[in-house]
Amino acid sequence: MGRTLDLSVRGAYANAQAAVAALANATAADATAQDDLEAAKARLDAGVISPLAYRSGELTRRQAAQVLASARHAVILRLAELERTVLGG
């Protein structure tokens, strides 16, 4: 029983670590998408790109924000699973 619990805790911990790493990646991707969108806005205002190209940047930014929200949710879920595993619930 002790060995099974140890493996369960290790697995839950590894899942939580992976979720935190994914959150870090999603945070960086979201920041990059925001920076890219700001640059695209400047190019749009200067007449260098089309409104359609700018809208594409907006879509990319929104997708990055959605991935970030999902990553945050995954961290909360994995931490709750880790807690439940450790506490035996």
C-alpha positions as CSV (number, residue, x, y, z in Angstrom):
1,M,0.0,0.0,0.0
2,G,2.8,2.4,0.8
3,R,4.5,1.8,-2.5
4,T,1.3,2.5,-4.4
5,L,0.7,5.7,-2.5
6,D,4.3,6.8,-3.1
7,L,3.8,6.2,-6.9
8,S,0.5,8.0,-6.9
9,V,1.9,11.0,-5.1
10,R,4.9,11.1,-7.5
11,G,2.6,10.9,-10.5
12,A,0.4,13.6,-9.2
13,Y,3.4,15.8,-8.5
14,A,4.8,15.2,-11.9
15,N,1.4,16.2,-13.4
16,A,1.4,19.4,-11.4
17,Q,5.0,20.2,-12.5
18,A,4.0,19.6,-16.1
19,A,1.0,21.9,-15.8
20,V,3.2,24.7,-14.2
21,A,5.6,24.3,-17.1
22,A,2.8,24.5,-19.6
23,L,1.5,27.6,-17.8
24,A,4.9,29.3,-18.1
25,N,5.0,28.5,-21.9
26,A,1.5,29.8,-22.3
27,T,2.3,33.0,-20.4
28,A,5.3,33.6,-22.7
29,A,3.3,32.9,-25.8
30,D,0.5,35.3,-24.7
31,A,3.1,38.0,-24.0
32,T,4.6,37.5,-27.4
33,A,1.2,37.6,-29.1
34,Q,0.4,40.8,-27.3
35,D,3.7,42.4,-28.4
36,D,3.1,41.2,-32.0
37,L,-0.4,42.7,-31.9
38,E,0.9,46.0,-30.7
39,A,3.5,46.0,-33.5
40,A,0.8,45.1,-36.0
41,K,-1.3,48.0,-34.8
42,A,1.6,50.4,-35.4
43,R,2.0,48.9,-38.9
44,L,-1.7,49.2,-39.6
45,D,-1.7,52.8,-38.5
46,A,1.2,53.5,-40.8
47,G,-0.6,51.8,-43.7
48,V,2.0,49.1,-44.0
49,I,-0.4,46.2,-43.5
50,S,-4.1,45.6,-44.3
51,P,-6.9,45.6,-41.7
52,L,-7.3,41.9,-42.5
53,A,-3.7,41.2,-41.5
54,Y,-4.3,43.1,-38.3
55,R,-7.4,41.1,-37.6
56,S,-5.4,37.9,-38.0
57,G,-3.1,39.2,-35.3
58,E,-6.1,39.9,-33.1
59,L,-7.2,36.3,-33.6
60,T,-3.8,35.0,-32.7
61,R,-3.8,37.1,-29.5
62,R,-7.2,35.8,-28.5
63,Q,-6.1,32.2,-29.1
64,A,-3.0,32.8,-27.0
65,A,-5.2,34.2,-24.2
66,Q,-7.5,31.2,-24.4
67,V,-4.5,28.8,-24.1
68,L,-3.3,30.8,-21.1
69,A,-6.7,30.6,-19.4
70,S,-6.8,26.8,-20.1
71,A,-3.2,26.4,-18.7
72,R,-4.2,28.3,-15.5
73,H,-7.2,26.0,-15.1
74,A,-5.0,23.0,-15.6
75,V,-2.6,24.1,-12.9
76,I,-5.5,24.6,-10.4
77,L,-6.8,21.1,-11.4
78,R,-3.5,19.4,-11.0
79,L,-2.7,21.0,-7.7
80,A,-6.1,19.9,-6.4
81,E,-5.4,16.4,-7.6
82,L,-2.1,16.4,-5.9
83,E,-3.6,17.6,-2.7
84,R,-6.3,15.0,-2.9
85,T,-3.7,12.3,-3.5
86,V,-1.5,13.4,-0.6
87,L,-4.5,13.7,1.8
88,G,-5.9,10.4,0.6
89,G,-9.2,11.8,-0.4
